[in-house]
């Protein structure tokens, strides 16, 4: 989500990828993690001049403020942000569970309801909060593309059109098609640990 937010905002940025290998982890934990000047060292992290942040939501909100991508209705923005994060975390936990296939049917029932509610909330759109693209739209896109790989049948025509609108925003479309798009090179979950790792976003 942060990468897409930065790209849409027109930032000059670099994605630092930590390889999911023994060498990559050794470098991150042994050399890099504690030497970036981060208050709470973790992944993901963002360094923007004197600003150094970790934690996904903190980074997304920072980029939302920086690039005027905050919803006008802050209270409802917080609500939608949290419901998307809740479902993302549920999918994440399930994806690492050895009983993934047993848990999947119940999760898909929740996912279907969640997609229907998001669709109803959006109304005529074209985005979640009207004409303005917000960081929450990017956050929703990132999660829903992952969920769509798991269950394409949970997505109606209105939600698919919404995801296509996000993907076809000029700056995002250009980045997704470029060699710089790291979304093409990693799975959504740690590939050697997750029962369901997902697949690169471009495969959706």
Residue pairs with C-beta under 8 A, 6 or more apart in sequence:
1 56
1 60
1 135
1 138
1 139
1 141
1 142
1 143
2 44
2 46
2 56
2 59
2 60
2 63
3 13
3 15
3 175
3 182
3 183
4 138
4 141
4 142
4 172
4 175
5 60
5 63
5 64
5 67
5 69
5 135
5 138
6 13
6 63
7 13
7 171
7 172
7 175
8 67
8 69
8 133
8 138
8 169
8 171
8 172
9 63
9 66
9 67
9 69
10 67
10 171
11 63
11 67
15 180
15 182
17 182
17 185
17 186
18 24
18 25
18 27
18 28
18 43
20 186
20 190
20 191
20 192
28 43
33 41
34 41
36 45
36 47
36 52
37 52
38 45
38 52
38 53
38 54
39 52
39 54
40 54
40 55
41 54
42 54
42 55
43 54
44 54
44 56
44 59
45 52
45 53
45 54
45 59
46 52
46 53
46 54
46 59
46 62
46 63
47 53
48 62
48 66
51 62
53 59
53 62
57 81
57 85
60 81
60 135
60 138
60 139
61 70
61 135
63 69
63 135
64 70
64 134
64 135
64 136
67 135
69 132
69 133
69 134
69 135
69 138
70 77
70 134
70 135
71 77
71 80
71 128
71 129
71 132
71 134
71 136
72 129
72 130
72 132
73 129
76 129
77 129
77 134
77 136
80 118
80 121
80 128
80 136
80 140
81 136
81 139
83 114
83 117
84 136
84 139
84 140
84 143
85 139
87 110
87 111
87 114
87 143
87 147
88 143
88 146
90 107
90 110
91 107
91 111
91 143
91 146
91 147
91 150
92 189
94 100
94 103
94 104
94 107
94 196
95 188
95 189
95 194
95 195
95 196
95 197
95 198
96 189
96 190
96 193
96 194
96 195
97 103
97 195
98 195
100 195
100 196
104 150
108 150
108 151
108 154
111 147
111 150
111 151
111 154
112 151
112 154
115 144
115 147
115 154
115 155
115 156
115 159
116 156
118 128
118 140
118 144
118 159
119 156
119 158
119 159
119 162
121 128
122 128
122 158
122 162
125 162
125 165
126 162
126 165
127 133
127 134
127 137
127 162
127 165
127 166
128 134
128 136
128 137
128 140
129 136
129 137
133 166
133 169
137 166
138 166
141 163
141 166
141 167
142 201
144 155
144 159
144 163
145 163
145 201
145 204
146 188
146 198
146 201
146 204
147 154
148 154
148 155
148 163
148 204
149 188
149 198
149 199
149 203
149 204
150 196
150 198
155 163
166 172
167 173
167 176
175 181
176 183
176 201
176 202
181 202
183 200
183 201
183 202
184 200
184 201
184 202
185 200
186 200
187 194
187 197
187 198
187 199
187 200
188 197
188 198
188 199
188 201
189 196
189 197
189 198
190 197
191 197
